[in-house]
Amino acid sequence: MADGYKSSGSGTPARHASIEHRKTKHDRPLLVLKIGTSSLMMSDSSGQRVRLGNVSGLVELIAELREMQYQVVLISSGAVGMGCIKLGLPKKPSCLRTKQAVAAAGQSQLMRMYEDLFGTVRLQVAQLLISQSDFMDKVHWSNVKATIMECLKLGVVPVINENDSTNTTELRFGDNDNLAALTAVQLEADALCLFTDVDCLYTANPRANPDAKPLHVVPEPWALQVDTREAGTDLGTGGMSTKILAARTASVSGIPCILLSSAFPRRLLPLLKFVPDQAGEGTLPEVASYFMAMDTAQTVHDTRRWILSLPVAGELILDDGAAKALGHKKSLLPAGILKVQGTFLQNEAVRLCHRGSEVARGITNFTSEELTKVIGKSSKDFEDSLGFTTCPEACDRSRIILTTSAESLLAIETVSRLRSPSGAELHQSSRGQSESRESSVARENSR
């Protein structure tokens, strides 16, 4: 967590420890639970209605987790859906202004439902409505985080939702899966649990593809390849793709993620005891998908967690040497950048990509225009290209967070040779260029 992966107390790396035995940063282990609109309500011939069995089961689960000394934060969608029920609308409106008004009407109804149900198990709830701008400013988010943690100290269950009634398109998360993942990362939670309308993750949509196979233990969520082309429900905003992204976000920060059916919330209890074996396999005690946390080679401090919360303004395409340098915990230098994509300013977040895949995110020290002028160049040539002196790093290593395993980056040289074009001359040329770039990056990083 704060210092990357911690041991479970028995010498077992936390990646292979059960959630209940992870060494938590908090006084008591903290879980972030997320439930979506499609799990909260349904549509039938007479209109929309609440899935009361799902909601009451979730409330009972949280009460039981509290008795087991877990702290719980609930991320709940459903404001627009509850507004449609309250106002008698047959379907979710498509107009943004109407949707915001319906969300305003539905949010109070949603919290009334939670107040009543949690009251039956002698628990109190608190409402927090959040926008992406709350994560973009570190000081602002620290205030939000302090409020959440104080609610937990008071024995209150925080219920968090995106502020659908006032958020503009630019300030929206887009779905609560992303909000849940970022909340788990920023709170340094011990696990993220996504309740959905399917039992587990499949290689494709099982409703459309009879050959789809379940994925129960996912040892490397950052490298997962599945077919997620099917969209979400009419009431919800997300689909399986947003849940995979959420699992990846949590995983790269050292947090395991569980995806399970909202119809059977108590399945979570035995899953908290599940211990993945050293091969990243094992048989789950219940039907679900367990995304293992990444064994981080970097310290996941506040700045790195914050980087994951920022909107991405562009992409930097890296050569083999630069990508491998990231695996060695080095800074990113312009000499190792092949291409700049997008328009961004200094100190904005960018994706760092290699061979078509994101491998890290970072805060850039240059604007996109400046960086385009110095890519592939040594720092001694920067003043001639830019007209002023500047720092040698495109992204400093303290402001980079890996979104893939360091081991995969350190193995790039082997992968590069395997994927080289056929033919001795082409192979030697490609190998020579790669080694030249890697040597250039290494020389710059050693300065």
Salt bridges, closest charged atoms under 4 A:
GLU20 OE2 - HIS21 NE2 3.82
GLU20 OE1 - LYS273 NZ 3.34
ASP44 OD2 - ARG49 NE 3.18
GLU64 OE2 - ARG266 NH2 3.01
ASP134 OD1 - HIS140 NE2 3.16
GLU162 OE1 - ARG172 NH2 3.98
ASP164 OD1 - ARG172 NH1 2.77
ASP177 OD1 - LYS34 NZ 2.91
ASP177 OD2 - LYS243 NZ 3.20
GLU188 OE2 - LYS145 NZ 3.74
GLU188 OE1 - ARG305 NH1 3.42
ASP199 OD1 - ARG267 NH1 3.41
ASP227 OD2 - ARG229 NH2 2.75
GLU286 OE1 - ARG267 NE 3.96
ASP302 OD1 - ARG305 NH2 2.08
ASP319 OD2 - ARG437 NE 3.66
ASP320 OD1 - HIS354 NE2 2.63
ASP320 OD2 - ARG355 NH2 3.26
GLU358 OE1 - ARG351 NE 2.91
GLU358 OE2 - ARG361 NE 3.07
ASP381 OD1 - LYS380 NZ 3.70
GLU413 OE1 - LYS324 NZ 3.16
GLU413 OE2 - ARG417 NH2 2.96
GLU435 OE2 - ARG417 NH2 3.79
GLU435 OE2 - ARG431 NE 3.12
GLU438 OE2 - LYS324 NZ 3.87
GLU444 OE2 - ARG447 NH1 3.31
